[in-house]
Amino acid sequence: MMEAVDLSEAERERVVRDLTRHCGDGRLTLDELEERVAEVYAATTTADIEHALRFLPATIAPPPPVRETRSTPTPSPARAPAIHHHGRHGAVDARRAGEIALRIHLAVYLSVIGLLFAIWFLTMPFGYPWPMWPAMTWGVALAIHAGVHKAVWAVQDRD
């Protein structure tokens, strides 16, 4: 039986990063990832921490060791969220997915607001055009969605 070893946070983070990568590659479900990450943080020996990687292929290259520094981190300038490009096709796929999401948002918005105005029209003798309130508030959310999409891709195109 192995004796308890003081495991470093860097070692735990390496294994969690590997598990997350395997989940992203489809080798683990989110539930399995959650269970294995809990195992990593409960581990007391190196064997326990490596047990969380059972039945998974070894990573090709280990990540560089993490050096701990005592200096105060400098805040980075505000930027749009980074989108990781996996070659030219990955960037095109990510942009296309964002455009599809925006079009779905627009289609749902128009459908629901159209239904609300139809209900209002059928009950028009009661007066007040109440569907304008959800139309305006949801319309603002849709405009923000479109603006963020445009801004993120403007930054990506510039880089």
C-alpha positions as CSV (number, residue, x, y, z in Angstrom):
1,M,0.0,0.0,0.0
2,M,1.3,3.4,-0.9
3,E,1.7,6.0,1.8
4,A,0.0,9.4,1.5
5,V,2.0,11.9,-0.5
6,D,1.5,15.6,-0.4
7,L,0.1,16.1,-3.9
8,S,0.8,19.5,-5.5
9,E,-2.0,21.6,-6.9
10,A,-0.2,21.6,-10.2
11,E,-0.4,17.8,-10.4
12,R,-4.1,17.9,-9.6
13,E,-4.7,20.6,-12.2
14,R,-2.8,18.6,-14.8
15,V,-5.1,15.6,-14.3
16,V,-8.3,17.8,-14.2
17,R,-7.1,19.5,-17.5
18,D,-6.5,16.0,-19.0
19,L,-10.0,14.8,-17.9
20,T,-11.6,18.0,-19.3
21,R,-9.8,17.4,-22.6
22,H,-11.0,13.8,-22.8
23,C,-14.6,15.0,-22.0
24,G,-14.3,17.6,-24.8
25,D,-13.1,14.8,-27.2
26,G,-16.2,12.8,-26.3
27,R,-14.4,10.0,-24.3
28,L,-16.2,11.0,-21.0
29,T,-19.7,12.3,-20.3
30,L,-20.2,15.3,-18.1
31,D,-21.4,13.1,-15.2
32,E,-18.2,11.0,-15.6
33,L,-16.1,14.1,-15.7
34,E,-17.7,15.4,-12.5
35,E,-17.1,12.1,-10.7
36,R,-13.5,11.8,-11.8
37,V,-12.7,15.5,-10.9
38,A,-14.1,14.8,-7.4
39,E,-11.8,11.7,-7.2
40,V,-8.8,13.9,-8.1
41,Y,-9.5,16.4,-5.4
42,A,-10.1,13.6,-2.8
43,A,-6.9,11.8,-3.8
44,T,-4.2,11.3,-1.3
45,T,-1.6,9.4,-3.3
46,T,-0.2,9.6,-6.8
47,A,-1.9,6.2,-7.6
48,D,-5.2,7.6,-6.5
49,I,-4.8,10.7,-8.7
50,E,-3.8,8.6,-11.7
51,H,-6.7,6.2,-11.1
52,A,-9.0,9.0,-12.3
53,L,-7.5,8.6,-15.7
54,R,-8.4,4.9,-16.0
55,F,-9.4,3.6,-19.4
56,L,-8.4,6.8,-21.1
57,P,-5.5,7.1,-23.6
58,A,-2.4,8.8,-22.3
59,T,-1.9,12.4,-23.4
60,I,0.7,12.9,-26.2
61,A,2.8,15.6,-24.5
62,P,2.6,16.5,-20.9
63,P,2.0,20.2,-20.3
64,P,4.9,22.3,-19.1
65,P,5.4,22.5,-15.4
66,V,3.6,25.3,-13.6
67,R,5.9,27.7,-11.7
68,E,4.4,29.4,-8.8
69,T,5.3,33.0,-8.4
70,R,4.7,35.3,-5.5
71,S,4.3,38.5,-7.5
72,T,1.0,40.2,-7.8
73,P,-0.6,39.5,-11.2
74,T,-1.2,42.4,-13.5
75,P,-4.7,42.7,-14.8
76,S,-5.0,42.1,-18.5
77,P,-6.7,44.7,-20.7
78,A,-10.4,44.0,-21.5
79,R,-10.8,42.1,-24.7
80,A,-13.5,40.1,-26.4
81,P,-13.5,36.5,-25.4
82,A,-10.9,34.4,-27.2
83,I,-12.1,31.9,-29.6
84,H,-9.7,29.1,-30.2
85,H,-9.1,28.4,-33.8
86,H,-8.5,24.9,-34.8
87,G,-7.2,25.6,-38.3
88,R,-9.1,27.6,-40.9
89,H,-12.1,25.2,-40.9
90,G,-12.6,25.5,-37.1
91,A,-12.9,29.3,-37.3
92,V,-15.3,29.1,-40.2
93,D,-17.4,26.5,-38.3
94,A,-17.4,28.6,-35.1
95,R,-18.5,31.7,-37.0
96,R,-21.2,29.7,-38.9
97,A,-22.5,28.3,-35.6
98,G,-22.7,31.8,-34.1
99,E,-24.7,33.0,-37.2
100,I,-27.0,30.1,-36.9
101,A,-27.6,30.8,-33.2
102,L,-28.4,34.4,-34.0
103,R,-30.8,33.4,-36.8
104,I,-32.6,31.0,-34.4
105,H,-32.8,33.7,-31.8
106,L,-34.4,36.1,-34.4
107,A,-36.8,33.4,-35.7
108,V,-38.0,32.6,-32.2
109,Y,-38.3,36.3,-31.3
110,L,-40.4,37.0,-34.4
111,S,-42.6,34.0,-33.9
112,V,-43.4,34.7,-30.2
113,I,-43.9,38.4,-30.8
114,G,-46.1,37.7,-33.8
115,L,-48.2,35.3,-31.6
116,L,-48.5,37.9,-28.9
117,F,-49.7,40.6,-31.3
118,A,-52.2,38.2,-32.8
119,I,-53.6,37.5,-29.3
120,W,-53.7,41.3,-28.7
121,F,-55.4,41.9,-32.1
122,L,-58.1,39.2,-31.3
123,T,-58.8,40.9,-27.9
124,M,-58.4,44.5,-29.3
125,P,-61.7,45.8,-27.9
126,F,-59.8,45.8,-24.5
127,G,-57.4,48.4,-25.8
128,Y,-53.8,48.8,-24.6
129,P,-51.1,47.3,-26.9
130,W,-49.4,45.3,-24.2
131,P,-47.2,43.1,-26.6
132,M,-45.0,46.1,-27.2
133,W,-43.3,45.6,-23.8
134,P,-42.1,42.1,-24.4
135,A,-41.2,43.1,-28.0
136,M,-39.1,46.0,-26.8
137,T,-37.3,44.2,-24.0
138,W,-36.6,41.0,-25.9
139,G,-35.7,43.1,-28.9
140,V,-33.0,44.8,-26.8
141,A,-31.6,41.4,-25.9
142,L,-31.6,40.3,-29.5
143,A,-29.8,43.5,-30.5
144,I,-27.2,42.8,-27.8
145,H,-26.7,39.3,-29.1
146,A,-26.2,40.6,-32.6
147,G,-23.8,43.3,-31.4
148,V,-21.7,40.9,-29.3
149,H,-21.5,38.4,-32.3
150,K,-20.4,41.2,-34.6
151,A,-17.8,42.6,-32.1
152,V,-16.3,39.2,-31.4
153,W,-15.8,38.4,-35.0
154,A,-14.5,41.9,-35.7
155,V,-11.7,41.3,-33.1
156,Q,-11.0,37.8,-34.6
157,D,-10.8,39.1,-38.1
158,R,-8.4,41.8,-37.0
159,D,-6.1,39.3,-35.3
